[in-house]
Every structure is written in structure tokens, then in C-alpha cells.
Amino acid sequence: MYQLQDSVLLVKGIGKNLQESLGEFRIEQVLDLLLFLPLRYEDRSSIKTIKEIKNLSIDEAQIVKSEENQKVKTNFATTKAKVSKFNEYRKGRLLISRATITDEIDQINCVWFNNRFLKNKIIVGQEYFFSGNLKDGSLMQTTVEKVSDENIHTGRLVPIYSQLADLKQGNLRRILAEIISKLHQTGDLEQVFRDLHFPESIDRIVTARERLALEEILYLMQKSAENKKEHQKKAAIFNLPKNFKNKVVDFNLPFELTPAQKKAVTEIFTDLSQSSPMNRLLVGDVGSGKTIVAAIPASILVKNSQNVCLIVPTKILAKQHFDNLQNIFKDINFELINSDNKNKLDKRATFYIGTHSLLNKLKDIKPSLVIYDEQQRFGVKHRQLEKYLDKTKNQPHLLSMTATPIPRSLMLSIFSHLDLSYLDQMPNARKMATTWLVPKQKEEKALEWLVKELLSKDTKNDRKRQALIICPFINPSSYGATENVAAVKESLDRIKKELKKIYQKLEVDKKNELKIEALHSKIEKNKQAKIIEDVYAQKIQVLVSTPMVEVGVDLPNADIIIIQSAERFGLSSLHQLRGRVGRKGQESYCLLFSSNELNSGEIVKNRLQQFCQEKDGLKLAQIDLENRGAGDILGYKQSGLNDLHFASWTNVEIINQAQQKLTENPDYKSFLQKYLEKINLTSNIETATN
């Protein structure tokens, strides 16, 4: 009998040399080998007569089914027959083996190439199962197996594995069958492993895979809970006054908070009143008022002699927050920190606002609260505060804000690392921009429509309309795969030429022509600042830019945004860009242009059409989750499923089952624990709470 923790050397058929080879694949114990799962299965279970095989159509022989991401190929013809003739011959270096097999009614030929062991395996007059692909009236590269009650290569769903050491598929199946037939394990695990490797039906495969997925999620949830406890041992470095909630009620704001904003503020204050540091994610669509929600508790901390840091990804956004918050909270001290600002730190309690440069000053500032704005723009390492703080001191509270959380953050909120506040209401009844995917042949018409819209003044609000045109690149790419992707400089020239034609067609006076300008990171800083200033002053009506305007830049008069080569952007970035228009509550529009390759890419086209229909940032994050994966929730990785071995982050039902199971039995221990730890699923575990 075999135990899961037994060395593979104890298994019949595995000697010292094979043990060493398996060790190179980190397969050392019986459990490791049992968890080397099939890539797919071949359905060789349908036993047909030779006459039925000959009558198979090409279409019937090429069916491929996919069940729960486990591909099951069914393009095999399987029969039970006797060998009436067998011979071998060479054609150059090619060894060709041919057998004629017969049943009670008909006969058919089987052909193999370069199988020098076959002649020792096949005996004329013996009955076998034969399973192969039907081609030109013969079964090609046929699998042969003696007829018995325990067939593992034919007559059933047959597992197909990736290459493991020097093991051939047949030998690996025999070893696994040996282990499973003599596995001594309590509970239902024996059946789980049997269904994974030698299932009786596709449904049994799915059920067994779901069991592994459940065990993996359970283990990760337990690790998450442990990491949160470690984080909470680091006590907060200050105490709020007992009457701080009353001060929120009396807060004098120039506008009314939405109920969702008030709820989020209350949740943050509740966290701040605890003895352990907060780790909260504030999610809200662009324009939902996340900044003011974070600024209210931050300002009260400053009033209570505590320093606060608001860290943003760009200088433009830092300056914008600095100006806006100073106008609202006039009775506290603010300081703007960026790479151009060499000012010494203020000795007074201060609300610091800055870019990444602010991170390097955290040790001296000793903040009580650190706020990340647009947290998806910061790498996981940037959000690992311990790197920048005095490790001997207590940790600050942490509040992250995002419009569309990256999948990693979304999944962390499902687990226990992050608490989640969600702003599901828009101030001033603001609507998200109407979004269209514009076919290539209609792009010129779309530009003409754009000109007409921008030339029609908004008499109701007495303002000029403005538009943004976004390009992924600054300069055209020389690489074949990206040579069609829109670039700012090239687009600016092309758009100017198109506009001239449109002006002539519409008979637009020279003095009424739209002022158009480009903005990108290669432009000198002073000129960038002047362009941004002119945009805010409405001197520029069309701004052609890279995605540098994506993050939080408030352009209240922008009504229309055109995103070129839209397929090059993730859904989160597209949503952020779309949120740059309509910020005063006016009707706004987002037009998606595509590169040439979209015309032949249905998957990309469907993704963009899905984006046009979905306006909710959290739902878009879930779509991103399905498309990209969640990333390493216990490490640095931002996307991809490589670090999930059995589960899928998109299977919410499994996640819910795991949560319920842990509620019922908090001490449950997954049988996968040691295996997952060994394969470094929990690498960089110290970053889990960031």
C-alpha cells in the first residue's frame, strides 16, 4: 500500500535513476506524482466494429469537445479485433509496421512509423483493443492493448501528459495505475485521484478538478488570514480623539456627499480608531469622489498633529490634487513633493502630496496615514511600505484608491488581506460616456462628427467643447507586430490633414478652426506645463496625447475622447481614459478606433464591444480577471494564472464554497498544504498584506 507522503522510490516501476530524473521535476513523493495532471484526455471509450469505423465521415472523426477547460479529444476510432497479419519494412531510414486486423465481419489495416518494439508486443491470432486516427482507410499510429478489465490505454477516457523525465506515456500511465490501485488514504481522495487520471466520465474529471481547486483556495485563504494577523500585530502610531466622528458631521464642504461617500468615510474612520493599522481598498468609478472621501479623514488627522501622505503616479495629478484640496481644506498645512521640489520637510503637521519621490521621504515624515491614488499604477513593490519606513517603528494606516482594481487587488479583497469600500453612486447624477467601437471605414466620418460637435458652442454652460485623442505610442514602431499601432506625432500630422479636408467640406472660416496640440513625455517639461495650462484655459480644443492623461486628470470641459489602437489597452486603462470626459455631468462620448489587426481578431473585437456595453468599473475588473488572471496574491506578480495550479480565479462558486467551509471549520487543513509550499506558491509571502 502507498501513502501520499511515501518516496516515489517505493513505487513499483521506479528505480534509482528514474527517481533522480523525477527529482529534477520536483517530484519526490507519491502525492507529487499524483498531482502531475493530464494535459488533456482522449476519448477512446466508444468501441466500434471495423465496418462502423470504415463508415465514419471525416467530420465525425475530427470532433473535439472542451469540458471545463479540460480538452477531451474524440477523433479516435477504437475497435476490438484479432491480428491476422503483421509485417515490417523500411523505406530509407523510416521503419513502417503494418498489421491487418479482423473482427467477425470485416478487416482494416493499422500502420505505425518507427516503432521498433511493436513486433515484440503484437502476436498474430491474439485479440487486442486498437485505437487510432482514421486516415485513408487505415488506422494510423494505433495504440494497442490487450483486452482486460483494467485497460488504461484504450477502451476508455485516456489521460495524455506532458513529457516527464524519460517516461513514455504508456509507462507513466502504468505507474500511476499501480499507485492508485494500492493507495491507502482515508476519505474520498482515492476516488479523486482515480477520477483525475482514469475517469469513467468527463463529469468525474470536472468534479475531481474542483476538489483540488477547493483545497488550493482553502489553503490560500488560511495563509491570507495568517498574514493579516501578522500585519495587525503592528500597532497604529496614534490615537484619534473620542469625538472625531462628530467633527465629520460638522465638516464644512462646498458640496453634499453621496450616501456611498458618507458610508466609506465612516468605514475609514472605524478602521482608524482601531489599534491595528488599516489596510483598505477604496473602489469607485472615475468621478465618483474617491479623493474627497480619503481627504476628509486625512485632514482630521493633520488637525490632530499627524502627518499624512497622498502618493499619486504623475506630477500633473499631484499638482491638481494639491490645488483642489488646498481650496477645500484651508485650515491645514499642505506640501507638494516631487522630483523637482527640493524643499525641506515642514515641522508642522502636514498633508503631503507627491509622486513616487514621496516614498523615499516616508521615513522622515513618519506618516500616520498613507494614501495611494490610482493604486493600479503602482507596482506591488512600491506598495510594500516596510521598504520605505523605519522597521523598528509602528506601521501607518494604508488606504488605496482605484477606479478599476487590478485583478490581484480584486482577489485580495475576496480573501482577507484588504477591506473594501465601494462607491457605487456618482455625484451630480454624472453618467459615464456613451462608448462606440468605430469600424475602420467610418473613422473619417467620426472625425467629421467630432469637428461639428466641437464647433457647436455649449450655450447652456457658456464654454467651448474639448476633445482628447489618445495614442499608445509617441513615435511609430519599427517592429512588425506593432507597426500599425497609432503614435502621437504621426496621428497629429494625419489628423491635421483630415481636418483641413473637413474644414473645406463644412466651409469653416480660418478663425473658427480648432486649435490642436500634442502632449507626450518627450516634450520639454516647461512646454508640457504650458500645453496643460492652455488646455485648462480652453485655448486648446483638441489634445492629441499618450495615456499620460489617463490617471485622475480633471478636464471638466472635455466632452469627447477618441482612443486609437484601443485593442492595445487593458479594460482598466480604457475605463480610466473614458472617465476623462463628461466630468461636469454633461453628455460625453468615447470612440474606440482600432489598428488593422482588429479586423481579423474576433476575440479582441468582442472584448472591446463588451467594454462599450459595460460602464461599471468593478464589473470591468472582473472581466479583466477572466481575461488576464489574478496574479500572485501572495507575491509580486500582477497578472496571469501561473501561480494557481488547480483553481481558477473566475470560479466564484469554488471561492464561496471555500469561505463557507472555513466558516464551519476554521481549523481545516488542506492536504495540499505541504505540496503548495514546496512548489513556491507562497514565495515572497512577506508582501501579502500590501
C-alpha positions in Angstrom: 0.0 0.0 0.0 1.2 3.5 -0.8 0.8 6.7 1.4 0.8 10.2 -0.1 4.0 11.1 1.7 5.9 8.0 0.5 9.0 8.4 -1.6 8.5 7.6 -5.3 11.3 5.1 -4.9 8.9 2.8 -3.2 6.6 2.6 -6.2 6.9 -0.5 -8.4 8.5 0.5 -11.7 10.5 3.4 -10.3 14.2 2.8 -9.8 17.0 4.9 -8.5 17.8 6.5 -11.9 14.1 7.4 -12.6 13.8 8.7 -9.0 16.7 11.2 -9.7 15.1 12.2 -13.0 11.8 12.8 -11.3 13.5 14.9 -8.7 14.5 17.4 -11.3 10.8 18.0 -11.8 10.3 18.4 -8.0 8.5 15.0 -7.9 9.8 13.3 -4.8 6.7 11.9 -3.1 3.7 9.8 -4.2 1.5 12.9 -3.9 3.8 14.9 -6.2 3.4 12.2 -8.9 -0.4 12.0 -8.4 -0.6 15.8 -8.9 1.2 15.6 -12.2 -2.1 16.0 -14.0 -3.0 15.2 -17.6 -2.9 18.0 -20.2 -5.9 16.5 -21.8 -7.9 13.3 -22.3 -8.5 11.2 -25.4 -11.9 9.6 -25.6 -11.2 6.0 -26.7 -14.2 4.6 -25.0 -16.6 4.2 -27.9 -15.9 0.6 -29.2 -17.0 0.2 -32.8 -17.0 -2.6 -35.3 -14.5 -2.3 -38.2 -17.4 -1.8 -40.6 -18.6 1.2 -38.5 -15.1 2.7 -38.4 -14.9 2.5 -42.2 -18.2 4.3 -42.5 -17.1 7.2 -40.3 -17.2 10.5 -42.1 -14.3 13.0 -41.9 -16.4 15.3 -39.8 -17.3 12.6 -37.3 -13.6 11.6 -36.9 -12.5 15.2 -36.2 -14.8 16.2 -33.3 -13.1 18.0 -30.3 -15.1 18.7 -27.2 -14.0 21.0 -24.4 -15.4 20.5 -20.9 -14.5 22.9 -18.2 -11.2 23.8 -19.8 -10.2 20.1 -19.9 -9.9 19.3 -23.6 -11.2 15.9 -24.5 -10.3 14.8 -28.0 -12.7 12.4 -29.6 -11.2 12.0 -33.0 -10.2 8.3 -32.3 -11.6 5.1 -33.7 -11.4 2.2 -31.3 -12.2 -1.4 -32.0 -11.7 -4.9 -30.6 -10.1 -7.2 -33.1 -7.6 -10.0 -33.8 -4.4 -9.7 -35.6 -4.4 -11.7 -38.8 -1.2 -10.5 -40.4 1.8 -8.4 -39.2 4.9 -7.3 -41.1 7.6 -4.6 -41.1 9.7 -3.0 -43.8 12.0 0.0 -44.2 11.7 3.0 -46.5 15.0 4.7 -46.2 15.5 5.3 -42.5 11.8 5.0 -41.9 10.6 1.8 -40.2 7.0 1.1 -41.2 4.9 -1.5 -39.4 1.7 -2.8 -40.8 -1.0 -5.1 -39.3 -4.2 -6.4 -40.7 -6.9 -6.8 -38.0 -10.2 -8.6 -38.3 -13.4 -8.9 -36.4 -16.3 -11.2 -37.2 -17.5 -9.1 -40.2 -14.6 -7.0 -41.7 -11.0 -6.2 -41.7 -8.8 -3.0 -41.7 -5.1 -2.1 -41.8 -3.2 -0.4 -38.9 0.0 1.5 -39.7 2.9 2.6 -37.4 6.1 4.5 -38.0 9.4 4.0 -36.3 8.0 1.7 -33.5 10.8 -0.9 -33.2 9.3 -2.5 -30.1 6.0 -3.3 -31.8 6.9 -6.7 -33.2 7.6 -8.0 -29.7 4.2 -6.7 -28.5 1.8 -8.0 -31.2 1.1 -11.7 -31.6 -0.8 -12.9 -34.7 -4.1 -14.5 -33.6 -4.3 -12.5 -30.3 -7.2 -10.2 -29.6 -6.5 -6.6 -28.7 -8.0 -3.1 -28.4 -6.9 -0.9 -31.3 -7.3 2.9 -31.1 -6.1 5.3 -33.7 -6.9 8.1 -36.1 -8.7 7.1 -39.3 -6.8 8.3 -42.4 -7.1 7.0 -46.0 -9.0 3.9 -44.8 -6.4 2.9 -42.2 -5.8 3.4 -38.5 -2.7 5.4 -38.1 -0.2 5.3 -35.1 -2.6 3.0 -33.4 -2.4 2.3 -29.6 -2.6 -1.4 -28.9 -3.6 -3.0 -25.6 -4.6 -6.5 -24.5 -8.2 -6.8 -23.7 -8.8 -6.9 -19.9 -10.9 -5.4 -17.1 -8.3 -2.8 -16.3 -7.5 -1.2 -19.6 -5.7 2.1 -19.2 -4.5 2.9 -22.7 -7.7 2.2 -24.8 -11.4 1.5 -24.4 -11.8 4.5 -22.0 -11.0 8.1 -21.4 -7.3 8.0 -21.7 -5.0 10.7 -20.0 -2.4 12.4 -22.1 0.5 14.0 -20.1 3.3 16.4 -20.9 6.8 14.9 -21.1 8.0 13.9 -17.7 11.7 12.8 -17.4 12.2 9.9 -19.8 8.9 8.3 -19.2 6.8 7.3 -22.2 3.0 7.9 -22.0 2.3 4.2 -21.5 4.9 3.8 -18.7 3.6 6.8 -16.9 0.1 5.6 -17.0 1.2 2.1 -15.7 3.0 3.7 -12.8 0.0 5.9 -11.9 -2.4 3.0 -12.2 -0.1 1.0 -9.9 -0.2 3.8 -7.3 -3.9 4.4 -7.4 -4.8 0.7 -7.2 -2.8 0.4 -4.0 -3.3 3.9 -2.5 -4.1 3.8 1.2 -5.8 7.1 2.1 -8.7 8.0 4.3 -11.8 9.9 3.0 -12.5 10.2 -0.7 -9.0 11.0 -2.0 -8.5 7.6 -3.6 -11.5 8.3 -5.8 -10.4 11.8 -6.5 -7.1 10.7 -7.9 -8.7 7.8 -9.9 -11.1 10.4 -11.5 -8.2 12.7 -12.3 -6.1 10.1 -14.1 -8.5 7.3 -15.1 -12.0 8.8 -15.1 -15.2 7.0 -16.1 -16.7 10.1 -17.5 -16.0 13.8 -18.2 -18.2 14.8 -15.3 -15.9 12.9 -12.9 -12.9 14.8 -14.2 -14.6 18.1 -13.5 -15.7 17.1 -10.0 -12.1 15.9 -9.2 -10.5 19.1 -10.5 -13.0 21.2 -8.5 -11.9 19.3 -5.4 -8.3 20.2 -6.0 -9.3 23.8 -6.7 -11.2 23.9 -3.4 -8.3 22.6 -1.5 -6.0 25.2 -3.1 -8.3 28.1 -2.4 -8.8 26.9 1.2 -5.0 26.9 1.7 -4.6 30.4 0.3 -7.4 31.7 2.4 -5.8 30.3 5.5 -2.5 31.9 4.5 -4.2 35.2 3.9 -5.8 35.1 7.4 -2.4 34.4 8.9 -0.7 37.2 7.0 -3.4 39.7 8.1 -2.9 38.7 11.7 0.8 39.4 11.3 0.1 42.8 9.8 -2.3 43.6 12.6 0.3 43.0 15.3 2.0 46.2 14.2 0.0 48.7 16.3 -1.0 52.1 14.8 1.1 55.0 15.9 -1.6 57.4 17.1 -5.0 57.7 18.7 -7.8 59.7 17.4 -9.9 61.8 19.8 -13.0 60.2 21.0 -15.3 62.8 19.4 -13.7 62.6 15.9 -16.9 61.3 14.3 -18.9 64.4 15.4 -16.3 66.5 13.6 -17.1 64.7 10.4 -20.8 65.6 10.7 -19.9 69.3 11.2 -17.4 69.3 8.3 -18.0 72.3 6.1 -17.8 71.1 2.5 -18.8 73.1 -0.6 -20.9 70.2 -1.8 -23.0 67.4 -0.5 -21.5 63.9 -0.1 -23.4 61.0 -1.6 -24.6 58.3 0.8 -21.9 56.0 -0.6 -19.3 58.5 0.2 -20.6 59.0 3.7 -20.6 55.3 4.3 -17.0 55.0 3.0 -15.8 57.8 5.3 -17.4 56.1 8.3 -15.7 52.8 7.4 -12.3 54.5 7.2 -12.8 56.3 10.5 -13.8 53.0 12.1 -10.5 51.5 10.9 -8.5 54.5 12.1 -10.0 54.1 15.6 -8.6 50.5 15.9 -5.3 49.7 17.5 -4.1 47.8 14.4 -3.2 49.5 11.1 -5.9 49.9 8.4 -5.4 48.2 5.0 -8.4 49.3 2.9 -9.2 49.5 -0.8 -11.5 52.3 -1.9 -13.1 51.4 -5.2 -15.2 53.9 -7.2 -15.6 54.7 -10.9 -13.8 57.7 -12.2 -15.6 60.8 -10.9 -17.3 59.1 -8.0 -15.4 61.2 -5.5 -12.8 58.9 -4.0 -10.3 61.8 -3.4 -12.6 63.7 -1.1 -13.5 60.5 0.8 -9.8 60.0 1.5 -9.1 63.7 2.2 -11.7 64.1 5.0 -10.1 61.6 7.5 -6.7 62.8 6.3 -7.4 66.4 7.1 -8.7 65.4 10.6 -5.5 63.5 11.3 -3.5 66.6 10.3 -5.6 68.7 12.7 -4.7 66.2 15.4 -0.9 66.8 14.8 -0.4 63.8 12.5 1.3 63.7 9.1 -0.5 62.3 6.1 0.9 61.3 2.7 -1.1 61.1 -0.6 1.0 59.4 -3.3 0.0 59.7 -6.9 1.5 58.4 -10.1 2.1 61.7 -12.0 3.2 65.3 -11.4 0.1 66.6 -13.2 -2.2 64.8 -10.8 -0.2 65.7 -7.8 -0.4 69.4 -8.6 -4.1 69.1 -9.4 -4.8 67.4 -6.0 -2.6 70.0 -4.2 -4.6 72.9 -5.7 -8.0 71.4 -5.3 -7.6 70.2 -1.7 -6.0 73.4 -0.6 -9.1 75.3 -1.7 -11.4 72.9 0.2 -9.3 72.4 3.4 -8.0 75.9 4.0 -7.2 75.5 7.7 -4.5 72.8 7.4 -0.9 72.8 6.1 -0.2 71.2 2.6 3.1 70.5 1.0 3.7 69.4 -2.7 6.6 66.9 -3.1 8.0 65.7 -6.4 11.4 65.2 -8.0 11.6 68.9 -8.9 10.8 70.0 -5.4 13.8 70.1 -3.0 12.1 71.8 -0.1 12.8 70.7 3.4 10.0 68.9 5.3 7.7 71.1 7.3 7.9 70.8 11.1 4.2 71.3 11.4 1.7 68.5 10.9 1.3 68.4 7.2 -0.8 66.8 4.4 2.0 65.8 1.9 1.0 65.2 -1.7 3.5 63.9 -4.2 4.7 61.3 -6.7 6.9 58.3 -6.2 9.5 60.7 -4.8 7.4 61.0 -1.7 8.1 57.3 -0.9 11.7 58.0 -0.2 10.7 60.6 2.4 8.4 58.4 4.4 11.0 57.5 7.0 11.4 61.2 7.8 7.8 62.2 7.5 6.6 59.3 9.8 3.0 59.5 8.4 0.0 58.1 10.3 -1.8 57.5 7.1 -0.5 56.7 3.6 -3.0 57.0 0.7 -2.3 55.6 -2.8 -4.3 57.3 -5.5 -4.8 55.1 -8.6 -3.1 52.2 -6.9 -3.1 50.1 -10.0 -0.4 52.4 -11.4 2.0 51.4 -8.6 3.9 48.1 -8.6 3.4 45.8 -5.7 6.9 46.6 -4.5 6.1 50.3 -4.4 3.1 49.5 -2.2 5.3 47.5 0.2 5.6 50.3 2.8 8.1 48.4 5.0 10.8 49.1 2.4 10.5 52.8 2.9 9.8 53.0 6.7 11.8 52.6 9.8 11.2 48.9 10.6 11.6 49.5 14.3 8.6 51.8 14.3 4.9 51.0 14.1 3.2 50.9 10.7 0.9 53.6 9.3 -2.6 53.1 8.1 -2.9 52.3 4.4 -5.7 53.4 2.1 -5.5 52.6 -1.6 -7.9 54.1 -4.2 -8.7 52.8 -7.7 -11.4 53.1 -10.3 -10.9 49.6 -11.6 -8.8 47.5 -9.3 -6.3 45.3 -10.9 -7.2 41.6 -10.7 -4.7 41.0 -7.9 -6.3 43.6 -5.7 -9.8 42.4 -6.5 -8.8 38.9 -5.4 -7.1 40.2 -2.2 -10.4 41.8 -1.3 -12.2 38.5 -1.8 -9.7 37.0 0.6 -8.8 38.7 3.9 -5.8 41.0 3.1 -7.9 44.0 2.2 -11.1 45.5 3.4 -13.2 47.0 0.6 -15.2 50.2 0.4 -17.1 50.7 -2.8 -18.6 54.0 -4.1 -21.5 52.9 -6.3 -23.1 56.3 -6.7 -22.0 59.2 -8.9 -22.1 62.8 -7.6 -24.4 65.2 -9.6 -26.0 62.3 -11.4 -23.0 62.0 -13.6 -23.2 59.5 -16.5 -20.4 57.5 -18.0 -19.6 58.4 -21.6 -21.5 56.7 -24.3 -19.0 54.4 -26.0 -18.8 53.2 -29.6 -16.4 50.9 -31.4 -15.9 52.6 -34.7 -15.2 50.4 -37.8 -12.1 51.3 -39.8 -14.1 52.5 -42.8 -16.1 55.0 -40.6 -13.2 56.7 -38.9 -13.1 59.7 -41.3 -16.9 60.2 -40.7 -16.2 60.1 -37.0 -13.7 62.9 -37.2 -16.1 65.0 -39.2 -18.7 64.4 -36.5 -16.1 65.4 -33.9 -15.5 68.7 -35.7 -19.2 69.5 -35.9 -19.6 68.8 -32.1 -16.6 70.9 -31.1 -17.6 73.9 -33.3 -21.1 74.0 -31.7 -20.6 76.0 -28.5 -22.3 74.9 -25.3 -24.5 77.9 -24.8 -26.1 76.5 -21.7 -22.8 76.5 -19.8 -21.1 79.2 -21.9 -18.0 77.2 -22.7 -16.0 75.7 -25.6 -16.2 71.9 -26.1 -13.0 70.0 -26.0 -11.8 66.6 -27.1 -8.9 64.2 -26.4 -7.3 61.8 -28.9 -5.2 59.1 -27.2 -2.4 57.1 -28.9 -0.4 54.3 -27.3 3.0 55.4 -28.8 4.9 58.6 -29.2 6.7 57.6 -32.4 5.7 54.9 -34.9 7.0 51.5 -34.1 9.5 49.8 -36.4 8.5 46.3 -35.2 6.2 44.3 -37.4 3.8 43.3 -34.6 3.2 46.9 -33.6 3.8 48.9 -36.8 0.1 49.7 -37.2 -0.3 51.0 -33.7 -1.2 54.7 -33.5 1.6 57.1 -32.5 1.1 60.7 -31.3 3.4 62.5 -33.8 2.1 60.6 -36.8 -1.5 61.0 -35.7 -1.2 64.7 -35.1 0.0 65.2 -38.7 -2.6 62.9 -40.1 -5.4 64.5 -38.1 -4.4 67.9 -39.2 -4.6 66.9 -42.8 -8.0 65.3 -42.3 -9.2 68.4 -40.5 -8.3 70.6 -43.5 -10.5 68.5 -45.7 -13.3 68.6 -43.2 -13.0 72.4 -42.9 -13.2 72.8 -46.7 -16.2 70.5 -46.8 -18.0 72.3 -44.0 -16.8 75.7 -45.2 -15.3 76.6 -41.8 -13.7 80.0 -41.5 -10.0 80.1 -40.7 -10.6 81.9 -37.4 -13.0 79.2 -36.3 -10.7 76.3 -37.0 -9.9 74.1 -34.0 -6.7 74.6 -32.0 -5.0 71.3 -31.9 -1.8 70.3 -29.9 0.2 67.2 -28.9 1.3 66.2 -25.4 3.7 63.4 -24.5 6.6 62.8 -22.2 9.4 63.6 -24.7 8.2 67.3 -24.8 10.2 69.6 -22.5 8.7 70.0 -19.1 8.1 73.7 -19.4 6.3 73.2 -22.7 4.2 70.4 -21.2 3.1 72.7 -18.4 2.2 75.4 -20.9 0.2 73.0 -23.0 -1.7 71.7 -19.9 -2.3 75.3 -18.9 -3.8 76.1 -22.3 -6.0 73.1 -22.2 -7.5 74.2 -18.9 -7.9 77.7 -20.2 -9.8 76.2 -23.2 -7.2 77.7 -25.7 -6.7 74.1 -27.0 -9.8 72.2 -28.2 -8.2 69.0 -29.4 -5.4 67.4 -27.4 -3.6 64.5 -29.0 -1.8 62.7 -26.2 -0.3 59.5 -25.0 -2.1 57.8 -22.0 -0.3 60.2 -19.6 -3.7 61.9 -19.2 -5.2 58.7 -18.1 -4.8 58.9 -14.3 -7.1 61.3 -12.5 -6.6 64.4 -14.6 -9.7 66.5 -14.3 -10.6 68.2 -17.6 -14.2 69.4 -16.9 -14.8 70.8 -20.4 -13.8 67.6 -22.3 -16.8 66.0 -23.9 -15.3 63.6 -26.4 -12.4 61.1 -26.3 -11.1 59.1 -29.2 -8.8 56.2 -28.2 -6.7 55.0 -31.2 -5.4 51.4 -31.3 -7.8 50.7 -28.5 -7.0 47.0 -28.6 -3.6 47.8 -27.1 -5.1 49.0 -23.8 -6.4 46.9 -21.0 -10.0 47.4 -19.9 -8.9 49.2 -16.7 -6.9 51.7 -18.8 -9.8 52.2 -21.3 -12.1 52.8 -18.4 -9.8 55.4 -16.9 -9.4 57.2 -20.2 -13.2 57.2 -20.8 -13.6 58.8 -17.4 -11.6 61.9 -18.5 -14.7 63.2 -20.3 -18.1 64.3 -19.1 -16.8 65.3 -15.6 -19.3 68.2 -15.3 -22.2 65.8 -15.8 -22.6 66.8 -19.5 -23.3 64.3 -22.3 -20.0 62.8 -23.3 -18.7 60.2 -25.8 -15.9 57.8 -26.1 -14.9 56.5 -29.6 -12.7 53.4 -30.0 -10.5 53.2 -33.1 -8.6 50.0 -33.9 -5.5 49.0 -35.7 -5.7 46.9 -38.8 -5.3 43.6 -37.0 -8.6 44.0 -35.2 -10.4 43.3 -38.4 -9.3 39.7 -38.2 -9.3 39.3 -34.4 -12.8 38.3 -33.2 -11.6 37.9 -29.6 -10.2 41.4 -29.4 -13.3 42.8 -31.2 -15.6 41.1 -28.7 -13.6 42.4 -25.8 -13.9 46.0 -27.0 -17.6 45.6 -27.7 -18.0 44.2 -24.2 -16.3 47.3 -22.9 -18.7 49.6 -24.9 -21.6 48.0 -23.2 -20.2 47.8 -19.6 -19.9 51.0 -17.6 -19.3 49.7 -14.1 -15.6 49.7 -13.1 -15.8 46.7 -10.7 -17.5 44.6 -13.4 -14.8 45.5 -15.8 -12.2 44.4 -13.3 -14.0 41.1 -13.1 -13.9 40.8 -16.9 -10.2 41.6 -16.8 -9.9 38.9 -14.2 -11.3 36.4 -16.5 -9.1 37.5 -19.4 -5.8 38.0 -17.6 -5.9 36.1 -14.3 -5.5 37.4 -10.8 -1.7 37.4 -10.4 0.2 36.1 -7.4 -1.9 37.1 -4.4 1.0 36.3 -2.1 3.8 37.8 -4.1 4.7 40.5 -6.6 3.1 39.1 -9.8 0.4 41.3 -11.1 -1.4 39.1 -13.7 -1.5 35.6 -15.0 -2.6 32.2 -13.6 0.9 30.6 -13.5 0.9 30.6 -9.7 -2.5 28.9 -9.4 -2.0 25.3 -10.1 -5.5 23.8 -9.8 -8.0 26.7 -9.2 -9.3 29.5 -11.4 -9.9 32.9 -10.0 -13.0 33.2 -12.1 -14.8 30.3 -10.4 -16.7 32.3 -7.8 -18.7 29.2 -6.7 -15.5 27.4 -5.6 -14.4 30.6 -3.7 -17.8 30.8 -2.0 -17.5 27.1 -1.0 -14.1 27.6 0.5 -15.3 30.6 2.5 -18.3 28.6 3.8 -16.1 25.6 4.7 -13.7 27.7 6.7 -16.6 29.3 8.5 -17.8 25.9 9.5 -14.3 24.5 10.3 -11.7 27.3 10.8 -9.1 24.7 11.7 -9.4 22.8 8.4 -6.1 21.7 6.9 -5.7 21.2 3.2 -3.9 18.0 2.2 -2.2 20.2 -0.5 -0.5 22.5 2.1 3.0 20.9 2.0 2.8 20.4 -1.7 1.9 24.1 -2.4 4.5 25.3 0.0 7.2 23.2 -1.7 6.4 24.5 -5.2 6.8 28.0 -4.0 3.2 29.1 -4.4 3.8 31.2 -1.3 7.1 32.8 -2.5 7.6 36.4 -1.2 5.0 35.8 1.4 6.0 38.9 3.3 4.3 41.1 0.6 0.9 39.6 1.1 -0.5 42.5 3.1 0.4 45.1 0.6 
